Amino acid sequence: MSRELTGKHVLAITVLAFGVIIAVNLTMAFQAVSTFPGLEVKNSYVASQSFDRDRAAQDALHWTVTPDYADGILSITITDAAGNPAPVEDLAVTIGRPTHVRDDQTPYFTYHRGTFSTPLALGEGRWNIHLSAKAPDGTLFRQRLDHYQGATVTEGAE
């Protein structure tokens, strides 16, 4: 026993299909806006005025930052061009997820033999490490490092 497909049925199917599409789009848009962490700088024009000068001063330090996370300890090693521990006067680190700020942490680091370390619980997934260090001459060194905690990521893996 088959029923006849009428104009009302087609209208109901069309309205239902577009209703689902619109509901999903609104949900995704709300999620995107509500989890966005915000702006990096308040005024990009003002920040751009000293960008090249700040970058050149930072590059002149020739510092290399190497993070490591194992057994609940985040370690950060900062070395100079010769591979020696860099003379860091002040270190500030914020670690958090790339998509929201609710997991952001600003841990206190201790320094021992060229390595800054702190106990830290990181869940699986992607993390951003925002590092700010000051050189003895006052030069500010800033870097954002991407860290993946968990299973090994293979290039091209699906």
N, C-alpha and C positions, 0 to 999 in steps of 0.2 A: 504494500500500500504506500504509494508515494504522494507527497503533497505538491501542489502547484506552487511554483515560485512566483510570487506576485511582486508588484512594485513596492509594497510595504515591507516585504521581506528584504528586498535589495536595499531599501533605504535604511532599515534597521541594521543590516550587516555593515553598510558603509559608515553610518554614524558610530557604531560600536568600534570598528577598526580605527577610525580617526580619533575617537575618544581615547583608546588605549595608547596610540602614538603620542597624542598631546599630553596625556597623564605622565607617560614615561619621560618625555622631554622636559616637562615642568619639574619633575622629581630630580632629574639629572642636573638641571640648571640650578635648582635650590641647593643641592649637595655641593656643586662646584663653587658657588658663591659663599656658602656658609663655612667651608673648610679652607678657603684661601687665606694664607697667613698675612697678606698685606703687602705694603710697599717696602722696597729695599731702602729707598731714600725719600725724604719729604719733598725735595725739589731737585729734579734731575738736572736742570740747567745750572743751579748753584754747584751741585756735586761735580758736574763736568768741567767747571772752571779750573779745578786743581787736579783733575784726574791724571793727566799726563805727567805732571810734576811729581805727584805722589807715587805713581807707578815707577817712574825712573829712580826715585829714591829707594823704593822697596827692592827693585831689581839690582841696585848697586850693592845691597847687602849680600847677595848671592846665597841666601838661606834656602835650605831644602827641608821640607817637613815630611816626616814619615810616621803615619799613625799605625798602631797595631792594637788589636783587641783579642784577648785570649783569657779564658778562665775568669771572666767577670772583671778584668782589669783593662782599662783603656790607657795605652802608653803612646806618648807623642815625643818623637825625637826631632830636634831642630838642629841642623848642622850648617856650618859655613862652607865656603868654597873648598877649603882644604879637608873637609870631612870631620872637623873638630866640632865639639858642642858650641853652638852659637851663644853669644853673650846676651841672653834674653833678660831684660830687666823686669818686665811685667807680662803676664800671660793671662788671657781671658778666652775661654772656650765655651761655646754653646753648641750642644748637639741635639738634633731633633729630626723629625720626619720632614721630607721635602714638601708634603701636601698640607700640613696643618701644624699648629703651634702647641697643641695640648700635651704632646710628649716632650716638649723642649726641656732640657736640663742644662744648668750651668754649674758643673761640678768643680770642686776645689782640687787642684793638682799639687802633688808634692814633687820635689826635684831631687833626683839621686843619680849621680854619675852620667850626666848628660841627657837624662830622660825624665820627662814629666809624666806622672802616672796618677790614676785615680780609680777606685772601685766604682763600677758602673754596670747596671743591668740593662742590656740592650736586647729587645725582642728581635725576632727575625724580620728581615726586610731591609729596605733602603733607609739610610740615615745621612744627614748632612752634618759635617763638623765645620762650624764657623770659628776660625781661630784669629785672634788679634794679639800680637806680641809687640813689645816696644824694645828697640835697640838702645844702647847706652847714649847715643847721640840724639835720641828722641824720635827717630824715624819709626813710624808705625808700619808694621808688617801685618797684612791681612790676607787670609786665604780661606777659601771654602773647599773642603775635601769631601768627596763622595765615598761613602762606606756602605758595603753590603754585608749584612750579618746573616749567616745561615748557610744554606746549601750553596755550593760553588756554582757560579753563573758561567755557562758555556756560551761563547759567541755563536750566534746563529741557531741556538737550540730553540725548539718550539715547545 
